[in-house]
């Protein structure tokens, strides 16, 4: 993970050293969750992080249905 931060510094992209650490920022954690979902479709934690960001009004029962569907589709 530190590699991303070092590369950003190397490229000279605007980067603030104050405030929360790089990987504690919400937008960075969300971006990494998207990448994890692409690389590892079975990563339920990453999916749960991004499925309702921004708020889409999905409730627990809807998320349960999506999870069940995904599990059935994986084993076909």
PyMOL Python script that loads the backbone (N, CA, C, O; Angstrom):
from pymol import cmd

cmd.read_pdbstr("""\
ATOM      1  N   UNK A   1       0.810  -1.181   0.000  1.00  0.00           N
ATOM      2  CA  UNK A   1       0.000   0.000   0.000  1.00  0.00           C
ATOM      3  C   UNK A   1       0.860   1.254   0.000  1.00  0.00           C
ATOM      4  O   UNK A   1       0.526   2.254  -0.636  1.00  0.00           O
ATOM      5  N   UNK A   2       1.931   1.189   0.696  1.00  0.00           N
ATOM      6  CA  UNK A   2       2.830   2.335   0.765  1.00  0.00           C
ATOM      7  C   UNK A   2       3.360   2.696  -0.630  1.00  0.00           C
ATOM      8  O   UNK A   2       3.735   3.842  -0.879  1.00  0.00           O
ATOM      9  N   UNK A   3       3.388   1.705  -1.541  1.00  0.00           N
ATOM     10  CA  UNK A   3       3.894   1.946  -2.889  1.00  0.00           C
ATOM     11  C   UNK A   3       3.080   3.021  -3.612  1.00  0.00           C
ATOM     12  O   UNK A   3       3.632   3.847  -4.339  1.00  0.00           O
ATOM     13  N   UNK A   4       1.747   3.000  -3.400  1.00  0.00           N
ATOM     14  CA  UNK A   4       0.901   4.011  -4.030  1.00  0.00           C
ATOM     15  C   UNK A   4       1.291   5.412  -3.564  1.00  0.00           C
ATOM     16  O   UNK A   4       1.447   6.329  -4.371  1.00  0.00           O
ATOM     17  N   UNK A   5       1.442   5.557  -2.267  1.00  0.00           N
ATOM     18  CA  UNK A   5       1.789   6.861  -1.713  1.00  0.00           C
ATOM     19  C   UNK A   5       3.147   7.323  -2.231  1.00  0.00           C
ATOM     20  O   UNK A   5       3.307   8.489  -2.592  1.00  0.00           O
ATOM     21  N   UNK A   6       4.114   6.429  -2.271  1.00  0.00           N
ATOM     22  CA  UNK A   6       5.447   6.792  -2.762  1.00  0.00           C
ATOM     23  C   UNK A   6       5.408   7.180  -4.234  1.00  0.00           C
ATOM     24  O   UNK A   6       6.107   8.105  -4.649  1.00  0.00           O
ATOM     25  N   UNK A   7       4.597   6.483  -5.025  1.00  0.00           N
ATOM     26  CA  UNK A   7       4.492   6.793  -6.455  1.00  0.00           C
ATOM     27  C   UNK A   7       3.860   8.161  -6.665  1.00  0.00           C
ATOM     28  O   UNK A   7       4.293   8.916  -7.536  1.00  0.00           O
ATOM     29  N   UNK A   8       2.845   8.486  -5.879  1.00  0.00           N
ATOM     30  CA  UNK A   8       2.204   9.795  -5.981  1.00  0.00           C
ATOM     31  C   UNK A   8       3.210  10.898  -5.686  1.00  0.00           C
ATOM     32  O   UNK A   8       3.236  11.922  -6.369  1.00  0.00           O
ATOM     33  N   UNK A   9       4.030  10.690  -4.676  1.00  0.00           N
ATOM     34  CA  UNK A   9       5.056  11.669  -4.331  1.00  0.00           C
ATOM     35  C   UNK A   9       6.068  11.779  -5.462  1.00  0.00           C
ATOM     36  O   UNK A   9       6.473  12.883  -5.827  1.00  0.00           O
ATOM     37  N   UNK A  10       6.484  10.631  -6.025  1.00  0.00           N
ATOM     38  CA  UNK A  10       7.462  10.614  -7.118  1.00  0.00           C
ATOM     39  C   UNK A  10       6.939  11.361  -8.342  1.00  0.00           C
ATOM     40  O   UNK A  10       7.692  12.081  -8.998  1.00  0.00           O
ATOM     41  N   UNK A  11       5.647  11.194  -8.654  1.00  0.00           N
ATOM     42  CA  UNK A  11       5.048  11.853  -9.814  1.00  0.00           C
ATOM     43  C   UNK A  11       4.828  13.343  -9.593  1.00  0.00           C
ATOM     44  O   UNK A  11       4.547  14.077 -10.540  1.00  0.00           O
ATOM     45  N   UNK A  12       4.952  13.787  -8.362  1.00  0.00           N
ATOM     46  CA  UNK A  12       4.776  15.205  -8.064  1.00  0.00           C
ATOM     47  C   UNK A  12       3.328  15.645  -8.030  1.00  0.00           C
ATOM     48  O   UNK A  12       3.035  16.828  -8.206  1.00  0.00           O
ATOM     49  N   UNK A  13       2.415  14.710  -7.806  1.00  0.00           N
ATOM     50  CA  UNK A  13       1.007  15.071  -7.703  1.00  0.00           C
ATOM     51  C   UNK A  13       0.780  15.825  -6.401  1.00  0.00           C
ATOM     52  O   UNK A  13       1.433  15.542  -5.397  1.00  0.00           O
ATOM     53  N   UNK A  14      -0.148  16.791  -6.411  1.00  0.00           N
ATOM     54  CA  UNK A  14      -0.420  17.522  -5.178  1.00  0.00           C
ATOM     55  C   UNK A  14      -0.805  16.556  -4.063  1.00  0.00           C
ATOM     56  O   UNK A  14      -1.691  15.716  -4.223  1.00  0.00           O
ATOM     57  N   UNK A  15      -0.144  16.689  -2.974  1.00  0.00           N
ATOM     58  CA  UNK A  15      -0.340  15.751  -1.874  1.00  0.00           C
ATOM     59  C   UNK A  15      -0.118  16.488  -0.569  1.00  0.00           C
ATOM     60  O   UNK A  15       0.887  17.176  -0.396  1.00  0.00           O
ATOM     61  N   UNK A  16      -1.050  16.342   0.337  1.00  0.00           N
ATOM     62  CA  UNK A  16      -0.958  17.023   1.617  1.00  0.00           C
ATOM     63  C   UNK A  16      -0.436  16.066   2.673  1.00  0.00           C
ATOM     64  O   UNK A  16      -0.926  14.942   2.787  1.00  0.00           O
ATOM     65  N   UNK A  17       0.543  16.492   3.440  1.00  0.00           N
ATOM     66  CA  UNK A  17       1.100  15.648   4.495  1.00  0.00           C
ATOM     67  C   UNK A  17       0.406  15.863   5.823  1.00  0.00           C
ATOM     68  O   UNK A  17       0.640  15.119   6.775  1.00  0.00           O
ATOM     69  N   UNK A  18      -0.440  16.868   5.898  1.00  0.00           N
ATOM     70  CA  UNK A  18      -1.173  17.113   7.128  1.00  0.00           C
ATOM     71  C   UNK A  18      -2.474  16.324   7.144  1.00  0.00           C
ATOM     72  O   UNK A  18      -2.865  15.749   6.128  1.00  0.00           O
ATOM     73  N   UNK A  19      -3.121  16.293   8.250  1.00  0.00           N
ATOM     74  CA  UNK A  19      -4.409  15.609   8.340  1.00  0.00           C
ATOM     75  C   UNK A  19      -4.247  14.110   8.456  1.00  0.00           C
ATOM     76  O   UNK A  19      -3.206  13.619   8.894  1.00  0.00           O
ATOM     77  N   UNK A  20      -5.293  13.375   8.057  1.00  0.00           N
ATOM     78  CA  UNK A  20      -5.227  11.913   8.204  1.00  0.00           C
ATOM     79  C   UNK A  20      -4.167  11.302   7.300  1.00  0.00           C
ATOM     80  O   UNK A  20      -3.827  11.845   6.249  1.00  0.00           O
ATOM     81  N   UNK A  21      -3.663  10.175   7.731  1.00  0.00           N
ATOM     82  CA  UNK A  21      -2.673   9.477   6.911  1.00  0.00           C
ATOM     83  C   UNK A  21      -3.322   9.073   5.597  1.00  0.00           C
ATOM     84  O   UNK A  21      -4.544   8.951   5.506  1.00  0.00           O
ATOM     85  N   UNK A  22      -2.501   8.868   4.589  1.00  0.00           N
ATOM     86  CA  UNK A  22      -2.972   8.620   3.226  1.00  0.00           C
ATOM     87  C   UNK A  22      -3.999   7.493   3.179  1.00  0.00           C
ATOM     88  O   UNK A  22      -5.077   7.676   2.613  1.00  0.00           O
ATOM     89  N   UNK A  23      -3.699   6.351   3.750  1.00  0.00           N
ATOM     90  CA  UNK A  23      -4.578   5.188   3.637  1.00  0.00           C
ATOM     91  C   UNK A  23      -5.733   5.208   4.629  1.00  0.00           C
ATOM     92  O   UNK A  23      -6.559   4.295   4.630  1.00  0.00           O
ATOM     93  N   UNK A  24      -5.805   6.220   5.460  1.00  0.00           N
ATOM     94  CA  UNK A  24      -6.936   6.370   6.360  1.00  0.00           C
ATOM     95  C   UNK A  24      -8.008   7.277   5.766  1.00  0.00           C
ATOM     96  O   UNK A  24      -9.100   7.393   6.323  1.00  0.00           O
ATOM     97  N   UNK A  25      -7.703   7.921   4.638  1.00  0.00           N
ATOM     98  CA  UNK A  25      -8.672   8.800   3.989  1.00  0.00           C
ATOM     99  C   UNK A  25      -9.781   7.969   3.365  1.00  0.00           C
ATOM    100  O   UNK A  25      -9.511   6.934   2.756  1.00  0.00           O
ATOM    101  N   UNK A  26     -11.020   8.408   3.509  1.00  0.00           N
ATOM    102  CA  UNK A  26     -12.168   7.651   3.015  1.00  0.00           C
ATOM    103  C   UNK A  26     -12.109   7.407   1.512  1.00  0.00           C
ATOM    104  O   UNK A  26     -12.400   6.305   1.049  1.00  0.00           O
ATOM    105  N   UNK A  27     -11.731   8.435   0.746  1.00  0.00           N
ATOM    106  CA  UNK A  27     -11.724   8.264  -0.712  1.00  0.00           C
ATOM    107  C   UNK A  27     -10.665   7.257  -1.159  1.00  0.00           C
ATOM    108  O   UNK A  27     -10.866   6.553  -2.148  1.00  0.00           O
ATOM    109  N   UNK A  28      -9.550   7.180  -0.450  1.00  0.00           N
ATOM    110  CA  UNK A  28      -8.510   6.207  -0.777  1.00  0.00           C
ATOM    111  C   UNK A  28      -8.988   4.808  -0.404  1.00  0.00           C
ATOM    112  O   UNK A  28      -8.789   3.863  -1.167  1.00  0.00           O
ATOM    113  N   UNK A  29      -9.608   4.669   0.751  1.00  0.00           N
ATOM    114  CA  UNK A  29     -10.132   3.358   1.174  1.00  0.00           C
ATOM    115  C   UNK A  29     -11.222   2.878   0.214  1.00  0.00           C
ATOM    116  O   UNK A  29     -11.292   1.689  -0.096  1.00  0.00           O
ATOM    117  N   UNK A  30     -12.076   3.799  -0.259  1.00  0.00           N
ATOM    118  CA  UNK A  30     -13.119   3.440  -1.216  1.00  0.00           C
ATOM    119  C   UNK A  30     -12.507   3.020  -2.557  1.00  0.00           C
ATOM    120  O   UNK A  30     -12.934   2.028  -3.147  1.00  0.00           O
ATOM    121  N   UNK A  31     -11.516   3.766  -3.037  1.00  0.00           N
ATOM    122  CA  UNK A  31     -10.866   3.424  -4.306  1.00  0.00           C
ATOM    123  C   UNK A  31     -10.214   2.045  -4.220  1.00  0.00           C
ATOM    124  O   UNK A  31     -10.314   1.255  -5.159  1.00  0.00           O
ATOM    125  N   UNK A  32      -9.556   1.752  -3.117  1.00  0.00           N
ATOM    126  CA  UNK A  32      -8.936   0.441  -2.946  1.00  0.00           C
ATOM    127  C   UNK A  32      -9.988  -0.664  -2.867  1.00  0.00           C
ATOM    128  O   UNK A  32      -9.749  -1.779  -3.333  1.00  0.00           O
ATOM    129  N   UNK A  33     -11.142  -0.367  -2.286  1.00  0.00           N
ATOM    130  CA  UNK A  33     -12.219  -1.359  -2.235  1.00  0.00           C
ATOM    131  C   UNK A  33     -12.729  -1.673  -3.641  1.00  0.00           C
ATOM    132  O   UNK A  33     -13.015  -2.828  -3.955  1.00  0.00           O
ATOM    133  N   UNK A  34     -12.844  -0.643  -4.488  1.00  0.00           N
ATOM    134  CA  UNK A  34     -13.240  -0.887  -5.882  1.00  0.00           C
ATOM    135  C   UNK A  34     -12.215  -1.786  -6.582  1.00  0.00           C
ATOM    136  O   UNK A  34     -12.587  -2.727  -7.283  1.00  0.00           O
ATOM    137  N   UNK A  35     -10.946  -1.497  -6.393  1.00  0.00           N
ATOM    138  CA  UNK A  35      -9.897  -2.318  -7.013  1.00  0.00           C
ATOM    139  C   UNK A  35      -9.937  -3.750  -6.491  1.00  0.00           C
ATOM    140  O   UNK A  35      -9.741  -4.695  -7.255  1.00  0.00           O
ATOM    141  N   UNK A  36     -10.189  -3.913  -5.202  1.00  0.00           N
ATOM    142  CA  UNK A  36     -10.273  -5.267  -4.632  1.00  0.00           C
ATOM    143  C   UNK A  36     -11.457  -6.027  -5.210  1.00  0.00           C
ATOM    144  O   UNK A  36     -11.352  -7.230  -5.449  1.00  0.00           O
ATOM    145  N   UNK A  37     -12.581  -5.356  -5.442  1.00  0.00           N
ATOM    146  CA  UNK A  37     -13.749  -6.014  -6.036  1.00  0.00           C
ATOM    147  C   UNK A  37     -13.473  -6.464  -7.465  1.00  0.00           C
ATOM    148  O   UNK A  37     -13.940  -7.520  -7.892  1.00  0.00           O
ATOM    149  N   UNK A  38     -12.726  -5.673  -8.190  1.00  0.00           N
ATOM    150  CA  UNK A  38     -12.379  -6.050  -9.557  1.00  0.00           C
ATOM    151  C   UNK A  38     -11.420  -7.236  -9.551  1.00  0.00           C
ATOM    152  O   UNK A  38     -11.591  -8.180 -10.322  1.00  0.00           O
ATOM    153  N   UNK A  39     -10.424  -7.190  -8.692  1.00  0.00           N
ATOM    154  CA  UNK A  39      -9.406  -8.237  -8.652  1.00  0.00           C
ATOM    155  C   UNK A  39      -9.899  -9.508  -7.972  1.00  0.00           C
ATOM    156  O   UNK A  39      -9.503 -10.611  -8.347  1.00  0.00           O
ATOM    157  N   UNK A  40     -10.763  -9.353  -6.976  1.00  0.00           N
ATOM    158  CA  UNK A  40     -11.252 -10.497  -6.195  1.00  0.00           C
ATOM    159  C   UNK A  40     -12.767 -10.358  -6.018  1.00  0.00           C
ATOM    160  O   UNK A  40     -13.225  -9.826  -5.007  1.00  0.00           O
ATOM    161  N   UNK A  41     -13.537 -10.827  -6.984  1.00  0.00           N
ATOM    162  CA  UNK A  41     -14.991 -10.653  -6.920  1.00  0.00           C
ATOM    163  C   UNK A  41     -15.652 -11.261  -5.682  1.00  0.00           C
ATOM    164  O   UNK A  41     -16.771 -10.878  -5.341  1.00  0.00           O
ATOM    165  N   UNK A  42     -14.999 -12.181  -5.015  1.00  0.00           N
ATOM    166  CA  UNK A  42     -15.586 -12.808  -3.825  1.00  0.00           C
ATOM    167  C   UNK A  42     -15.305 -12.026  -2.545  1.00  0.00           C
ATOM    168  O   UNK A  42     -15.647 -12.492  -1.458  1.00  0.00           O
ATOM    169  N   UNK A  43     -14.699 -10.867  -2.647  1.00  0.00           N
ATOM    170  CA  UNK A  43     -14.356 -10.057  -1.475  1.00  0.00           C
ATOM    171  C   UNK A  43     -15.601  -9.329  -0.967  1.00  0.00           C
ATOM    172  O   UNK A  43     -15.893  -8.213  -1.399  1.00  0.00           O
ATOM    173  N   UNK A  44     -16.326  -9.960  -0.056  1.00  0.00           N
ATOM    174  CA  UNK A  44     -17.569  -9.390   0.461  1.00  0.00           C
ATOM    175  C   UNK A  44     -17.344  -8.094   1.224  1.00  0.00           C
ATOM    176  O   UNK A  44     -18.176  -7.189   1.156  1.00  0.00           O
ATOM    177  N   UNK A  45     -16.253  -7.989   1.938  1.00  0.00           N
ATOM    178  CA  UNK A  45     -15.983  -6.774   2.711  1.00  0.00           C
ATOM    179  C   UNK A  45     -15.812  -5.563   1.807  1.00  0.00           C
ATOM    180  O   UNK A  45     -16.347  -4.491   2.089  1.00  0.00           O
ATOM    181  N   UNK A  46     -15.066  -5.733   0.722  1.00  0.00           N
ATOM    182  CA  UNK A  46     -14.867  -4.631  -0.218  1.00  0.00           C
ATOM    183  C   UNK A  46     -16.198  -4.256  -0.866  1.00  0.00           C
ATOM    184  O   UNK A  46     -16.502  -3.075  -1.033  1.00  0.00           O
ATOM    185  N   UNK A  47     -16.984  -5.260  -1.227  1.00  0.00           N
ATOM    186  CA  UNK A  47     -18.290  -5.000  -1.839  1.00  0.00           C
ATOM    187  C   UNK A  47     -19.185  -4.212  -0.891  1.00  0.00           C
ATOM    188  O   UNK A  47     -19.827  -3.245  -1.302  1.00  0.00           O
ATOM    189  N   UNK A  48     -19.232  -4.615   0.364  1.00  0.00           N
ATOM    190  CA  UNK A  48     -20.083  -3.928   1.332  1.00  0.00           C
ATOM    191  C   UNK A  48     -19.632  -2.489   1.560  1.00  0.00           C
ATOM    192  O   UNK A  48     -20.448  -1.619   1.862  1.00  0.00           O
ATOM    193  N   UNK A  49     -18.346  -2.245   1.415  1.00  0.00           N
ATOM    194  CA  UNK A  49     -17.845  -0.878   1.585  1.00  0.00           C
ATOM    195  C   UNK A  49     -18.349   0.030   0.465  1.00  0.00           C
ATOM    196  O   UNK A  49     -18.694   1.185   0.715  1.00  0.00           O
ATOM    197  N   UNK A  50     -18.395  -0.479  -0.762  1.00  0.00           N
ATOM    198  CA  UNK A  50     -18.711   0.387  -1.899  1.00  0.00           C
ATOM    199  C   UNK A  50     -20.151   0.316  -2.368  1.00  0.00           C
ATOM    200  O   UNK A  50     -20.600   1.206  -3.089  1.00  0.00           O
ATOM    201  N   UNK A  51     -20.892  -0.718  -1.980  1.00  0.00           N
ATOM    202  CA  UNK A  51     -22.234  -0.901  -2.533  1.00  0.00           C
ATOM    203  C   UNK A  51     -23.166   0.255  -2.185  1.00  0.00           C
ATOM    204  O   UNK A  51     -24.060   0.568  -2.972  1.00  0.00           O
ATOM    205  N   UNK A  52     -22.995   0.878  -1.071  1.00  0.00           N
ATOM    206  CA  UNK A  52     -23.889   1.945  -0.646  1.00  0.00           C
ATOM    207  C   UNK A  52     -23.167   3.289  -0.560  1.00  0.00           C
ATOM    208  O   UNK A  52     -23.568   4.165   0.206  1.00  0.00           O
ATOM    209  N   UNK A  53     -22.106   3.451  -1.346  1.00  0.00           N
ATOM    210  CA  UNK A  53     -21.350   4.698  -1.360  1.00  0.00           C
ATOM    211  C   UNK A  53     -21.360   5.264  -2.769  1.00  0.00           C
ATOM    212  O   UNK A  53     -20.758   4.647  -3.647  1.00  0.00           O
ATOM    213  N   UNK A  54     -21.993   6.379  -3.048  1.00  0.00           N
ATOM    214  CA  UNK A  54     -22.778   7.201  -2.134  1.00  0.00           C
ATOM    215  C   UNK A  54     -24.084   6.496  -1.770  1.00  0.00           C
ATOM    216  O   UNK A  54     -24.477   5.522  -2.411  1.00  0.00           O
ATOM    217  N   UNK A  55     -24.737   6.994  -0.751  1.00  0.00           N
ATOM    218  CA  UNK A  55     -25.937   6.356  -0.227  1.00  0.00           C
ATOM    219  C   UNK A  55     -26.955   6.104  -1.341  1.00  0.00           C
ATOM    220  O   UNK A  55     -27.348   7.020  -2.062  1.00  0.00           O
ATOM    221  N   UNK A  56     -27.367   4.853  -1.463  1.00  0.00           N
ATOM    222  CA  UNK A  56     -28.344   4.475  -2.480  1.00  0.00           C
ATOM    223  C   UNK A  56     -29.634   3.990  -1.835  1.00  0.00           C
ATOM    224  O   UNK A  56     -30.590   3.651  -2.533  1.00  0.00           O
ATOM    225  N   UNK A  57     -29.666   3.956  -0.522  1.00  0.00           N
ATOM    226  CA  UNK A  57     -30.868   3.539   0.177  1.00  0.00           C
ATOM    227  C   UNK A  57     -31.073   2.033   0.191  1.00  0.00           C
ATOM    228  O   UNK A  57     -32.195   1.566   0.389  1.00  0.00           O
ATOM    229  N   UNK A  58     -30.016   1.272  -0.016  1.00  0.00           N
ATOM    230  CA  UNK A  58     -30.131  -0.186   0.033  1.00  0.00           C
ATOM    231  C   UNK A  58     -30.138  -0.634   1.479  1.00  0.00           C
ATOM    232  O   UNK A  58     -29.256  -0.277   2.260  1.00  0.00           O
ATOM    233  N   UNK A  59     -31.142  -1.419   1.824  1.00  0.00           N
ATOM    234  CA  UNK A  59     -31.249  -1.909   3.186  1.00  0.00           C
ATOM    235  C   UNK A  59     -30.603  -3.269   3.355  1.00  0.00           C
ATOM    236  O   UNK A  59     -30.067  -3.846   2.408  1.00  0.00           O
ATOM    237  N   UNK A  60     -30.665  -3.769   4.582  1.00  0.00           N
ATOM    238  CA  UNK A  60     -30.061  -5.060   4.909  1.00  0.00           C
ATOM    239  C   UNK A  60     -30.664  -6.205   4.099  1.00  0.00           C
ATOM    240  O   UNK A  60     -29.941  -7.085   3.632  1.00  0.00           O
ATOM    241  N   UNK A  61     -31.989  -6.196   3.931  1.00  0.00           N
ATOM    242  CA  UNK A  61     -32.624  -7.301   3.197  1.00  0.00           C
ATOM    243  C   UNK A  61     -32.221  -7.298   1.727  1.00  0.00           C
ATOM    244  O   UNK A  61     -32.009  -8.360   1.141  1.00  0.00           O
ATOM    245  N   UNK A  62     -32.114  -6.123   1.129  1.00  0.00           N
ATOM    246  CA  UNK A  62     -31.682  -6.043  -0.262  1.00  0.00           C
ATOM    247  C   UNK A  62     -30.244  -6.515  -0.404  1.00  0.00           C
ATOM    248  O   UNK A  62     -29.924  -7.251  -1.338  1.00  0.00           O
ATOM    249  N   UNK A  63     -29.380  -6.104   0.502  1.00  0.00           N
ATOM    250  CA  UNK A  63     -27.985  -6.553   0.460  1.00  0.00           C
ATOM    251  C   UNK A  63     -27.884  -8.061   0.640  1.00  0.00           C
ATOM    252  O   UNK A  63     -27.042  -8.707   0.015  1.00  0.00           O
ATOM    253  N   UNK A  64     -28.733  -8.623   1.485  1.00  0.00           N
ATOM    254  CA  UNK A  64     -28.747 -10.070   1.686  1.00  0.00           C
ATOM    255  C   UNK A  64     -29.123 -10.783   0.389  1.00  0.00           C
ATOM    256  O   UNK A  64     -28.512 -11.794   0.045  1.00  0.00           O
ATOM    257  N   UNK A  65     -30.110 -10.277  -0.327  1.00  0.00           N
ATOM    258  CA  UNK A  65     -30.521 -10.861  -1.607  1.00  0.00           C
ATOM    259  C   UNK A  65     -29.380 -10.796  -2.613  1.00  0.00           C
ATOM    260  O   UNK A  65     -29.123 -11.767  -3.325  1.00  0.00           O
ATOM    261  N   UNK A  66     -28.695  -9.657  -2.676  1.00  0.00           N
ATOM    262  CA  UNK A  66     -27.563  -9.501  -3.602  1.00  0.00           C
ATOM    263  C   UNK A  66     -26.455 -10.494  -3.258  1.00  0.00           C
ATOM    264  O   UNK A  66     -25.888 -11.120  -4.153  1.00  0.00           O
ATOM    265  N   UNK A  67     -26.143 -10.645  -1.974  1.00  0.00           N
ATOM    266  CA  UNK A  67     -25.104 -11.595  -1.551  1.00  0.00           C
ATOM    267  C   UNK A  67     -25.481 -13.033  -1.920  1.00  0.00           C
ATOM    268  O   UNK A  67     -24.644 -13.788  -2.414  1.00  0.00           O
ATOM    269  N   UNK A  68     -26.729 -13.406  -1.682  1.00  0.00           N
ATOM    270  CA  UNK A  68     -27.168 -14.765  -2.010  1.00  0.00           C
ATOM    271  C   UNK A  68     -27.087 -15.019  -3.511  1.00  0.00           C
ATOM    272  O   UNK A  68     -26.649 -16.085  -3.943  1.00  0.00           O
ATOM    273  N   UNK A  69     -27.508 -14.041  -4.300  1.00  0.00           N
ATOM    274  CA  UNK A  69     -27.439 -14.168  -5.758  1.00  0.00           C
ATOM    275  C   UNK A  69     -25.989 -14.324  -6.216  1.00  0.00           C
ATOM    276  O   UNK A  69     -25.684 -15.167  -7.060  1.00  0.00           O
ATOM    277  N   UNK A  70     -25.107 -13.511  -5.659  1.00  0.00           N
ATOM    278  CA  UNK A  70     -23.690 -13.567  -6.048  1.00  0.00           C
ATOM    279  C   UNK A  70     -23.074 -14.919  -5.691  1.00  0.00           C
ATOM    280  O   UNK A  70     -22.298 -15.473  -6.469  1.00  0.00           O
ATOM    281  N   UNK A  71     -23.412 -15.439  -4.539  1.00  0.00           N
ATOM    282  CA  UNK A  71     -22.871 -16.750  -4.138  1.00  0.00           C
ATOM    283  C   UNK A  71     -23.365 -17.853  -5.060  1.00  0.00           C
ATOM    284  O   UNK A  71     -22.595 -18.737  -5.436  1.00  0.00           O
ATOM    285  N   UNK A  72     -24.650 -17.811  -5.432  1.00  0.00           N
ATOM    286  CA  UNK A  72     -25.189 -18.838  -6.349  1.00  0.00           C
ATOM    287  C   UNK A  72     -24.524 -18.706  -7.724  1.00  0.00           C
ATOM    288  O   UNK A  72     -24.180 -19.711  -8.345  1.00  0.00           O
ATOM    289  N   UNK A  73     -24.345 -17.492  -8.188  1.00  0.00           N
ATOM    290  CA  UNK A  73     -23.745 -17.268  -9.513  1.00  0.00           C
ATOM    291  C   UNK A  73     -22.288 -17.708  -9.550  1.00  0.00           C
ATOM    292  O   UNK A  73     -21.806 -18.142 -10.597  1.00  0.00           O
ATOM    293  N   UNK A  74     -21.578 -17.606  -8.434  1.00  0.00           N
ATOM    294  CA  UNK A  74     -20.177 -18.000  -8.367  1.00  0.00           C
ATOM    295  C   UNK A  74     -19.966 -19.482  -8.572  1.00  0.00           C
ATOM    296  O   UNK A  74     -18.948 -19.899  -9.125  1.00  0.00           O
ATOM    297  N   UNK A  75     -20.913 -20.276  -8.135  1.00  0.00           N
ATOM    298  CA  UNK A  75     -20.743 -21.725  -8.145  1.00  0.00           C
ATOM    299  C   UNK A  75     -21.383 -22.391  -9.360  1.00  0.00           C
ATOM    300  O   UNK A  75     -21.567 -23.608  -9.366  1.00  0.00           O
ATOM    301  N   UNK A  76     -21.713 -21.641 -10.355  1.00  0.00           N
ATOM    302  CA  UNK A  76     -22.291 -22.216 -11.584  1.00  0.00           C
ATOM    303  C   UNK A  76     -21.218 -22.573 -12.548  1.00  0.00           C
ATOM    304  O   UNK A  76     -21.507 -23.069 -13.636  1.00  0.00           O
TER     305      UNK A  76
END
""", "prot")
cmd.dss("prot")
cmd.show_as("cartoon", "prot")
cmd.util.cbc("prot")
cmd.orient("prot")
